[in-house]
Amino acid sequence: MTKRILLNRRRFLAGSAGAMGAAYFGRLPLEAMAQEQAPADQEWDAGLVRHILPTVNDTRILLKVSFDRPLADAPILRLENTAIAGRMSDTAGEYWQFHAGQLQPGRRYSLSLQDSNGQSLCEPWPLSTFPSPASDPERVRVLFYTCAGGTSGTYEGIGQREGFLPASIRNRLLRRALSFQPDAAVAIGDHMYWDLHTWRGEDAGQLSEAGRISNFDFSASALGASNETAMKAAAGPQIVPIYGSDFRSTPVFFLQDDHDHWENDAVTDEFASYPIAWFQLQLARATQQLYYPEFLPDAGRPVGLPWSSAGDRGDVSESFGTLRFGRLAEILLYDVRRTMNLAGPNAQFVGPQVERWLIDRTRSSEARHRVHVPSNPFGWSAGKWGEWYPDILDPESGTLTTAIDKPYWQEGWLRQHDRLAEAMTQQEGRIPLLVSGDLHAIGAGRIHRSGAVDLRGNPMTAVLSGPISTSIQGFPSVARGIGATPPAHLDLEETMAPIEDHGFTLIDFLRDRIVLRQFAWDVDREPLDAIDRLEPTHTTELAPAA
């Protein structure tokens, strides 16, 4: 299956590379790019609202909202009998955020938005807080996916497309996922693609076409004047029409990865895109500030983790989050890009304080299920630089190898990988589970060995969540010359060998087991309306080791 997809992707790419370039940048000028809207919800009146993305914990709600026009005065969120003034996220009054606290755990609230004169801005809608950490719910369903970003390409039917999937198709995939009524959604990185520098060929490290078109002033703030206009024009069409108001009642957890920092994780003799440059970091922070919520506090997560409790953000965390659903499940979310370093044998993707938090929570007995969600995947490799693993593509054999040194790869990354793997396999009575994105594939497997770490007594299940968008060039078999492949460092039993289709994963956490359902839609072979009937391609039921 994987080999067949690889050949088809390459054949399509060979005939359409030039056309894809035109589709990617052909929607300029920049101001015109920000006009896309999500398909209308026939059952809910969005009014002036362009998009709503909420997150919750047991006692708080955070909303990110944008409107069709700037608002001169702060809009009001009404939550039952409480009125909460919005906080402007941009400098023009189009984007606002709302923080509601001191709420009751596990309660369904009615929310509404009004302007400063009391006029409704949209129809009211419901949103529930999570159960108390001390409660013991019977089940929770969580949606996982990756790579929903990208400027809209074209789609004219089976096998006829250019660039990323059109926004309407991405929205349709997400609406199908929402039809299964998840209690929360986790978006694992690559919410947008607008890399400012090239990373291939003779011009590696120079401004990309996207960078030249944006005409950013790298010495100025990301917000304000022309920089804000360019940032909104690049990021808005990759987020606003994909989500619209569809997730208004489904808490979301957005984890950033490399492209969300406006660069690919690439390195050459002339250029290293990571550790991330200051201006790109400011763009990543501005994108998050406008479009999707940060992570709310959690009693088990230190407030002093990097990029947490920043002076301009309050007590939220930008890179490290927790989805806690009573005593049933705790999902640990961590961005490995913003804190990665190049310290050789001592290199880390996440700093020592973050690693201690992850290991301490993994060893804690407070939740029946504990899941790791890093932005960089465990289990598989495509030979790229910024992975946990040292494998690289052998150009002669077309396979991965460790016999060739991977330039600039850091040994310490793999050491940290094994420390985390060891902590996960040592969980007594709990299923070691890790879900990740980035590799633009859907797959699952059980890891029985990680280097010298023996996991056979309690193997780790690793899951590739599935991409919502992804251009043809983004599939690893095209971009890297090889699909997602088990690295030499692991003994990996593939229960679902990775496939390069668009899709998502739903996971049900029950008191005595975990049920994984993975959904795939083949853009090259299936009609568009097949999305509306998607059923699981693969189902796995996991129980704790005896």
TORMI-884914 format. One line per field, with one value per residue (C-alpha): chain; x, y, z. Coordinates in Angstrom, 1 decimal, m for minus. Example, Ala and Ser with C-alpha at 12.3 -4.5 7.8 and 13.67 -1.06 7.14 Angstrom:
<balos>
unit	(A/A)
x	(12.3/13.7)
y	(m4.5/m1.1)
z	(7.8/7.1)
</balos>
This chain:
<balos>
unit	(A/A/A/A/A/A/A/A/A/A/A/A/A/A/A/A/A/A/A/A/A/A/A/A/A/A/A/A/A/A/A/A/A/A/A/A/A/A/A/A/A/A/A/A/A/A/A/A/A/A/A/A/A/A/A/A/A/A/A/A/A/A/A/A/A/A/A/A/A/A/A/A/A/A/A/A/A/A/A/A/A/A/A/A/A/A/A/A/A/A/A/A/A/A/A/A/A/A/A/A/A/A/A/A/A/A/A/A/A/A/A/A/A/A/A/A/A/A/A/A/A/A/A/A/A/A/A/A/A/A/A/A/A/A/A/A/A/A/A/A/A/A/A/A/A/A/A/A/A/A/A/A/A/A/A/A/A/A/A/A/A/A/A/A/A/A/A/A/A/A/A/A/A/A/A/A/A/A/A/A/A/A/A/A/A/A/A/A/A/A/A/A/A/A/A/A/A/A/A/A/A/A/A/A/A/A/A/A/A/A/A/A/A/A/A/A/A/A/A/A/A/A/A/A/A/A/A/A/A/A/A/A/A/A/A/A/A/A/A/A/A/A/A/A/A/A/A/A/A/A/A/A/A/A/A/A/A/A/A/A/A/A/A/A/A/A/A/A/A/A/A/A/A/A/A/A/A/A/A/A/A/A/A/A/A/A/A/A/A/A/A/A/A/A/A/A/A/A/A/A/A/A/A/A/A/A/A/A/A/A/A/A/A/A/A/A/A/A/A/A/A/A/A/A/A/A/A/A/A/A/A/A/A/A/A/A/A/A/A/A/A/A/A/A/A/A/A/A/A/A/A/A/A/A/A/A/A/A/A/A/A/A/A/A/A/A/A/A/A/A/A/A/A/A/A/A/A/A/A/A/A/A/A/A/A/A/A/A/A/A/A/A/A/A/A/A/A/A/A/A/A/A/A/A/A/A/A/A/A/A/A/A/A/A/A/A/A/A/A/A/A/A/A/A/A/A/A/A/A/A/A/A/A/A/A/A/A/A/A/A/A/A/A/A/A/A/A/A/A/A/A/A/A/A/A/A/A/A/A/A/A/A/A/A/A/A/A/A/A/A/A/A/A/A/A/A/A/A/A/A/A/A/A/A/A/A/A/A/A/A/A/A/A/A/A/A/A/A/A/A/A/A/A/A/A/A/A/A/A/A/A/A/A/A/A/A/A/A/A/A/A/A/A/A/A/A/A/A/A/A/A/A/A/A/A/A/A/A/A/A/A/A/A/A/A/A)
x	(0.0/2.7/4.8/1.8/1.0/4.7/4.7/1.5/2.6/5.8/4.1/1.6/4.4/6.5/3.6/2.5/5.4/5.2/1.5/1.7/4.0/1.6/m1.3/0.6/1.4/m1.1/m3.7/m2.0/m2.1/m1.9/m5.0/m7.1/m6.0/m7.8/m11.3/m12.1/m14.9/m15.9/m19.0/m22.1/m23.5/m27.2/m28.2/m26.4/m26.4/m22.7/m23.7/m20.5/m18.4/m15.8/m14.2/m14.4/m11.9/m12.4/m10.5/m11.4/m10.2/m12.4/m12.9/m12.0/m12.9/m10.7/m12.1/m10.3/m12.7/m12.5/m15.2/m16.2/m15.2/m13.2/m15.0/m14.2/m15.3/m14.7/m17.4/m19.0/m19.1/m22.2/m21.9/m25.1/m25.4/m21.8/m20.5/m16.9/m15.3/m13.1/m9.4/m8.2/m5.7/m4.6/m4.2/m7.2/m10.1/m10.9/m9.5/m10.6/m10.1/m12.3/m11.2/m13.8/m12.8/m14.3/m16.6/m18.1/m16.5/m18.4/m21.1/m22.7/m22.8/m24.8/m22.5/m23.4/m21.5/m22.7/m21.3/m20.9/m24.4/m25.9/m26.6/m26.1/m23.0/m24.0/m26.5/m25.9/m24.2/m23.3/m19.8/m19.0/m16.1/m14.2/m14.9/m13.1/m9.7/m11.0/m14.0/m14.2/m16.0/m16.7/m15.4/m14.0/m13.6/m10.7/m10.1/m6.5/m5.1/m2.2/m1.2/m4.5/m2.6/m1.6/m2.9/m5.8/m5.1/m7.6/m9.6/m11.5/m12.3/m10.6/m6.9/m7.1/m5.7/m2.9/m1.3/m2.9/m6.5/m9.0/m10.2/m13.7/m12.5/m10.5/m13.6/m15.6/m13.1/m13.2/m17.1/m17.1/m14.8/m17.1/m20.1/m18.7/m19.1/m15.7/m15.4/m12.2/m9.8/m6.0/m4.5/m0.8/1.1/1.5/m1.6/0.0/2.7/4.5/8.2/10.2/13.5/14.4/16.0/17.0/19.4/21.9/19.7/19.3/18.8/17.7/14.2/11.6/9.0/6.6/9.1/9.7/6.0/5.2/7.9/8.2/10.3/12.4/13.5/9.9/7.1/5.1/1.9/1.1/1.5/2.5/3.8/0.4/m1.3/1.1/0.8/m3.0/m3.0/m0.7/m2.1/m5.8/m6.8/m5.1/m7.2/m10.3/m12.1/m11.0/m12.7/m15.2/m17.6/m17.8/m15.7/m17.6/m18.8/m15.7/m12.6/m9.5/m5.8/m3.5/0.1/2.7/5.4/8.0/5.9/3.9/7.2/7.2/10.1/10.7/13.0/16.0/19.7/22.6/26.2/24.9/21.6/19.9/16.2/16.3/16.8/14.2/15.2/13.6/11.4/9.9/9.3/7.4/5.3/4.5/3.4/1.3/m0.4/m1.3/m2.5/m4.9/m6.2/m6.1/m6.0/m3.0/m3.0/m4.9/m3.2/m3.1/m2.3/0.1/2.1/4.7/3.9/7.6/7.9/9.4/6.9/4.5/3.1/4.7/4.1/1.9/m0.2/m1.1/m0.9/m1.4/1.3/2.2/4.1/3.2/m0.3/m2.5/m5.8/m7.1/m10.5/m11.1/m9.2/m9.9/m7.3/m4.4/m2.9/0.5/1.1/4.6/6.1/9.7/10.6/10.6/13.1/15.3/19.0/22.1/24.3/25.5/25.3/23.6/21.1/17.4/14.2/12.6/14.5/15.3/12.4/10.0/11.4/11.1/7.4/6.7/8.4/6.9/3.4/4.0/4.9/2.0/m1.0/m3.6/m5.1/m6.1/m4.8/m1.8/m0.9/2.1/1.6/4.9/4.9/7.7/6.7/8.0/8.0/8.8/11.4/11.5/15.3/14.8/17.1/15.0/13.8/14.6/16.4/19.7/18.4/19.0/18.0/20.6/20.4/21.7/19.4/16.4/16.2/16.9/20.3/22.4/25.7/25.8/26.1/23.1/24.6/23.8/21.7/22.2/22.8/21.2/17.8/17.8/18.9/16.0/13.7/14.8/14.4/10.8/10.2/11.6/9.3/6.3/6.9/7.4/3.8/2.2/m1.4/m1.5/m1.3/1.8/0.3/1.9/0.1/1.9/1.6/4.1/4.8/1.7/0.5/m1.9/m0.5/m0.1/2.4/3.7/7.3/9.0/12.5/14.0/17.8/18.8/15.4/13.4/9.7/8.5/6.8/4.6/5.0/4.3/1.6/2.6/0.1/0.4/m2.8/m3.4/m3.2/m6.2/m4.5/m1.0/0.0/1.4/4.8/4.2/3.9/7.2/7.5/7.6/9.4/12.0/12.0/10.7/7.5/7.2/9.6/10.6/14.0/16.8/16.8/13.4/11.8/8.4/5.5/3.3/m0.3/m1.3/1.5/1.5/m0.5/m0.3/m3.9/m5.8/m7.6/m7.9/m7.9/m10.6/m9.6/m12.1/m10.7/m12.7/m12.0/m10.7/m9.4/m8.6/m10.3/m8.5/m10.3/m8.4/m10.1/m8.6/m9.8/m7.8/m8.0/m6.6/m9.2/m12.3/m15.1/m15.5/m18.8/m17.1/m15.8/m19.4/m19.6/m16.1/m15.8/m12.7/m10.0/m8.4/m9.6/m7.4/m8.5/m5.8/m5.9/m3.3/m0.6/m1.6)
y	(0.0/2.5/1.7/2.2/5.6/6.6/5.9/7.8/10.8/11.0/10.6/13.4/15.6/15.2/16.5/19.4/21.0/24.2/24.5/23.9/26.8/29.1/27.9/28.4/32.1/33.0/34.5/37.9/40.7/39.8/41.8/39.6/36.4/37.3/37.2/33.5/32.4/29.0/27.5/28.8/26.7/26.2/25.6/28.6/32.3/33.5/37.1/39.2/36.4/35.0/32.4/31.1/28.8/28.0/26.1/25.1/23.5/22.6/26.2/28.5/29.3/31.1/32.1/33.5/35.3/37.4/39.6/40.7/44.3/46.1/46.9/50.3/49.3/46.0/43.4/41.6/37.9/37.0/33.8/33.1/36.2/37.3/39.9/39.7/42.5/41.3/42.0/43.2/40.7/42.8/46.5/47.1/45.6/42.6/40.0/39.6/37.2/36.5/34.9/33.6/32.2/30.9/28.6/25.3/22.0/19.8/22.4/23.3/27.1/29.3/31.9/34.9/37.9/41.4/44.7/47.6/48.7/45.4/44.3/40.6/39.7/36.1/33.5/32.1/28.7/26.1/25.3/23.0/23.1/19.8/17.7/18.4/16.7/14.7/13.4/10.0/10.2/7.0/8.1/10.9/11.1/13.2/14.1/14.3/15.6/17.4/19.8/21.6/24.6/25.7/28.2/26.9/25.0/23.7/20.5/19.5/15.9/12.6/12.9/16.5/19.0/21.4/22.5/22.1/21.0/23.8/25.3/24.0/20.4/20.7/22.2/19.2/16.7/18.5/18.6/14.8/14.4/16.6/14.5/11.9/14.4/14.5/16.1/18.0/18.3/18.4/20.0/18.8/21.5/23.0/25.1/27.4/27.3/30.5/29.7/32.9/31.3/28.6/25.4/23.7/24.3/27.1/29.8/28.0/30.6/33.3/34.8/32.5/33.8/34.0/36.0/38.4/38.9/39.6/42.3/42.0/44.6/42.2/45.0/46.0/44.4/41.6/43.5/46.9/48.7/46.6/43.7/43.0/43.3/40.8/38.4/38.4/38.0/34.9/33.3/34.2/32.2/29.1/29.1/31.2/29.5/26.0/26.4/29.2/28.7/24.9/24.3/26.8/24.0/21.8/22.8/22.9/22.5/23.9/22.6/24.6/22.9/24.1/25.8/27.6/29.4/30.5/28.2/24.6/22.7/22.7/23.2/23.6/24.9/28.4/28.4/26.8/27.7/26.4/27.5/29.9/33.5/36.3/37.8/34.4/33.8/37.0/36.0/32.6/34.3/36.9/34.1/32.3/35.5/36.3/32.9/30.1/29.7/29.2/26.5/27.2/26.6/23.1/22.4/19.6/21.8/24.2/27.8/28.5/26.3/28.2/30.4/30.2/33.1/35.7/39.3/40.0/36.8/36.3/32.8/30.8/28.7/29.0/25.8/23.2/22.2/19.7/18.3/16.9/15.2/14.2/11.2/9.5/11.0/13.4/14.4/16.1/18.4/19.7/21.7/20.6/23.4/26.5/25.1/22.8/23.4/22.1/21.0/17.7/14.9/17.2/18.6/18.6/19.2/20.3/21.8/20.0/21.6/20.5/17.0/16.7/17.8/15.2/12.4/13.4/13.5/10.1/8.5/10.1/7.9/10.7/9.6/6.2/7.1/9.4/10.3/12.1/14.3/15.8/18.0/15.7/12.1/9.0/5.7/6.7/8.6/10.2/10.9/14.6/16.6/17.7/14.3/12.3/9.6/9.6/7.7/9.3/8.4/6.4/7.8/4.6/2.1/4.4/3.2/4.7/4.0/4.9/4.0/7.5/10.4/12.7/16.2/18.5/15.9/15.9/12.8/14.4/14.4/10.6/10.4/12.5/10.3/7.2/8.8/9.6/6.2/4.6/6.6/5.7/1.9/1.9/2.9/0.1/m0.7/2.0/1.9/3.8/5.8/8.6/10.5/12.8/14.5/16.2/13.2/13.7/10.1/7.9/5.0/3.0/0.6/m0.9/m0.1/m3.0/m1.6/1.9/1.5/m0.1/0.5/m2.8/m2.0/m5.6/m5.8/m2.8/m1.8/1.8/2.4/5.2/6.8/9.1/11.1/11.9/15.2/17.4/19.3/18.6/19.4/16.7/18.1/17.7/13.9/12.4/10.1/13.1/15.7/13.2/10.4/7.9/7.4/7.2/4.3/2.6/3.8/1.4/2.5/0.9/m2.5/m1.3/m3.6/m1.7/m2.5/0.0/0.8/4.5/5.6/9.0/10.0/12.8/12.0/12.1/9.9/9.6/8.1/7.0/6.7/4.4/3.3/m0.1/0.4/2.8/2.5/4.0/4.7/6.1/7.6/8.1/9.8/9.2/12.4/10.6/7.8/8.7/11.3/14.3/13.2/10.1/12.4/12.7/8.9/8.2/5.3/4.0/2.6/1.0/0.3/m0.7/m1.6/m1.3/m2.7/m2.4/m5.0/m8.0)
z	(0.0/1.0/m2.1/m4.4/m2.9/m3.2/m6.9/m7.5/m5.6/m7.6/m10.9/m10.1/m8.8/m12.0/m14.1/m12.0/m10.0/m11.9/m11.6/m7.8/m7.4/m9.1/m7.0/m3.8/m4.4/m7.0/m4.7/m4.2/m3.5/0.2/1.3/m1.0/0.7/4.0/2.6/2.6/4.9/6.3/4.8/6.5/9.4/8.5/12.1/13.8/12.9/13.1/12.6/12.5/13.8/11.4/13.7/17.2/18.8/22.5/25.1/28.7/31.8/34.8/36.0/33.1/29.5/26.9/23.5/20.5/18.2/15.0/13.4/9.9/10.7/13.4/16.6/18.1/21.6/23.4/22.8/25.7/26.4/28.4/30.2/32.1/34.2/34.0/31.5/30.4/28.4/25.5/25.2/21.9/20.3/17.3/16.8/14.6/16.6/14.4/16.8/20.4/23.3/26.3/29.6/32.0/35.4/38.6/36.8/38.0/36.8/34.4/33.7/30.4/30.0/27.6/25.9/23.8/22.3/22.2/21.1/23.5/22.8/23.8/20.2/19.5/17.4/16.9/18.1/21.6/21.9/24.6/25.9/28.8/31.3/32.0/35.0/38.3/38.5/41.5/39.6/37.9/34.5/32.6/29.2/27.1/23.3/21.9/18.2/17.0/13.7/12.2/9.4/8.7/7.3/3.9/1.4/m0.6/m3.7/m6.3/m6.6/m9.7/m8.9/m8.3/m9.0/m10.1/m7.6/m7.0/m3.8/m0.4/m0.2/m0.6/2.7/2.0/1.8/5.0/6.7/5.4/6.9/10.2/10.1/9.6/12.6/14.7/13.7/16.1/18.9/20.4/23.9/22.8/19.8/19.6/16.6/16.4/14.7/11.2/11.4/8.7/6.1/5.1/5.5/5.2/4.0/1.5/2.7/m0.5/m3.4/m3.9/m2.2/1.1/3.8/1.4/1.6/0.0/m2.4/0.5/2.5/m0.4/m1.1/2.6/2.7/6.5/8.4/10.5/12.8/13.8/15.8/14.3/15.3/13.8/10.5/7.4/9.4/10.9/7.5/6.0/9.0/8.9/5.1/5.3/8.4/8.3/5.2/6.7/9.9/9.7/6.8/8.0/11.4/11.2/14.1/13.8/17.0/19.1/21.5/21.2/23.3/21.1/22.0/19.4/19.6/17.5/15.4/12.9/10.2/12.9/13.6/10.0/9.0/8.1/10.4/8.1/8.2/5.7/6.0/5.4/7.3/10.3/10.8/14.4/17.1/15.9/15.0/17.1/14.4/13.4/17.1/17.4/14.3/16.0/19.2/17.3/15.2/18.4/20.1/17.3/16.1/18.6/22.4/24.5/27.2/30.4/33.8/35.3/39.0/37.9/35.4/36.8/36.1/35.3/32.2/29.2/27.4/30.3/32.3/29.9/30.9/27.9/28.2/31.8/33.4/30.2/28.5/24.9/24.3/27.0/27.8/29.6/28.7/32.0/32.1/35.7/36.9/33.7/31.3/31.2/27.9/27.9/25.0/24.2/21.4/20.7/18.3/20.4/23.0/20.9/21.0/19.3/22.2/20.7/23.3/25.7/23.1/24.0/22.2/25.5/28.4/31.6/33.5/30.8/30.8/34.6/34.3/31.7/33.6/36.9/35.4/33.7/37.0/38.8/39.6/39.4/36.1/34.7/31.2/30.5/26.9/25.5/22.5/21.2/18.1/16.7/16.1/17.9/16.0/12.4/10.4/7.0/7.2/7.9/10.1/13.0/14.1/17.2/15.1/13.3/10.2/6.8/3.3/1.4/m2.1/m3.7/m2.0/m1.4/2.2/5.5/7.0/10.1/8.3/6.8/9.3/9.3/9.1/12.1/13.9/17.6/19.7/22.8/21.1/21.0/24.6/25.6/23.5/25.4/28.8/27.9/26.5/29.6/31.8/29.7/29.7/33.5/34.1/36.1/35.1/32.5/28.7/27.3/24.4/22.3/19.5/17.1/13.8/11.4/9.2/7.0/7.4/9.3/11.1/14.4/15.9/19.1/20.2/21.9/22.1/22.0/21.9/25.1/26.7/26.8/26.4/25.9/29.3/28.6/24.9/23.9/21.3/18.9/16.6/13.6/13.8/10.1/8.2/7.3/4.5/3.1/m0.4/m2.7/m2.0/1.8/1.7/2.9/0.0/m2.3/m0.1/1.3/m1.2/1.4/3.4/7.2/8.0/11.3/12.4/13.2/16.9/17.4/17.3/16.0/15.2/12.7/13.5/10.7/8.3/7.6/4.6/2.9/3.0/4.6/7.8/11.5/14.7/17.3/20.7/23.3/26.8/29.0/32.5/31.5/28.0/25.1/21.7/18.7/15.4/12.4/9.4/5.9/2.7/m0.5/m2.5/m5.6/m5.6/m3.7/m4.5/m2.4/m0.9/0.5/3.3/4.6/5.0/6.4/8.7/10.5/8.2/11.3/14.8/17.8/21.3/23.9/27.5/30.2/30.4/32.6)
</balos>
